[in-house]
């Protein structure tokens, strides 16, 4: 059960991140910097809250899958839990400072080109964020499929 919770949360996290990075953010920029600037704080706050919640749920589910499972449970579950926690850490260290600058009152008086530069910087960091989310989801799917001798991970690591 915990395995499926972890995989579902990771899948939702990867999907929402892909939507934000590939659709919502470019569409906001195309609508114009002034327009996007007006609703960016609300959108970005919701995105970070969702991402952090799903990442912690993924990590908790993967850790629970390891600790409540069979005694010989694959330690890759703990690796997936640690991988899921890289997303909020990356957000805190790299995305949050950019968002803080964008949300600051000082930026209101800046030229449009400067504000657009900061928005594009946030978008580039979201691409890295999505890569972390997709990697975690992929790793969870590999571990989930590795049950038994015919699992996906067992086939990939079997000597030829």
Rosetta blueprint (number, residue, H / E / L):
1 X L
2 X H
3 X H
4 X H
5 X H
6 X H
7 X H
8 X H
9 X H
10 X H
11 X H
12 X H
13 X H
14 X H
15 X H
16 X H
17 X H
18 X H
19 X H
20 X H
21 X H
22 X H
23 X H
24 X H
25 X H
26 X H
27 X H
28 X H
29 X H
30 X H
31 X H
32 X L
33 X H
34 X H
35 X H
36 X H
37 X H
38 X H
39 X H
40 X H
41 X H
42 X H
43 X H
44 X H
45 X H
46 X H
47 X H
48 X H
49 X H
50 X H
51 X H
52 X H
53 X H
54 X H
55 X H
56 X H
57 X H
58 X H
59 X H
60 X H
61 X H
62 X H
63 X H
64 X H
65 X H
66 X H
67 X H
68 X L
69 X L
70 X L
71 X L
72 X L
73 X L
74 X L
75 X L
76 X H
77 X H
78 X H
79 X H
80 X H
81 X H
82 X H
83 X H
84 X H
85 X H
86 X H
87 X H
88 X H
89 X H
90 X H
91 X H
92 X H
93 X H
94 X H
95 X H
96 X H
97 X H
98 X H
99 X H
100 X H
101 X H
102 X H
103 X H
104 X L
105 X H
106 X H
107 X H
108 X H
109 X H
110 X L
111 X L
112 X H
113 X H
114 X H
115 X H
116 X H
117 X H
118 X H
119 X H
120 X H
121 X H
122 X H
123 X H
124 X H
125 X H
126 X H
127 X H
128 X H
129 X H
130 X H
131 X H
132 X H
133 X H
134 X H
135 X H
136 X H
137 X H
138 X H
139 X H
140 X H
141 X H
142 X H
143 X H
144 X H
145 X L
146 X L
147 X L
148 X L
149 X L
150 X L
151 X L
152 X H
153 X H
154 X H
155 X H
156 X H
157 X H
158 X L
159 X L
160 X L
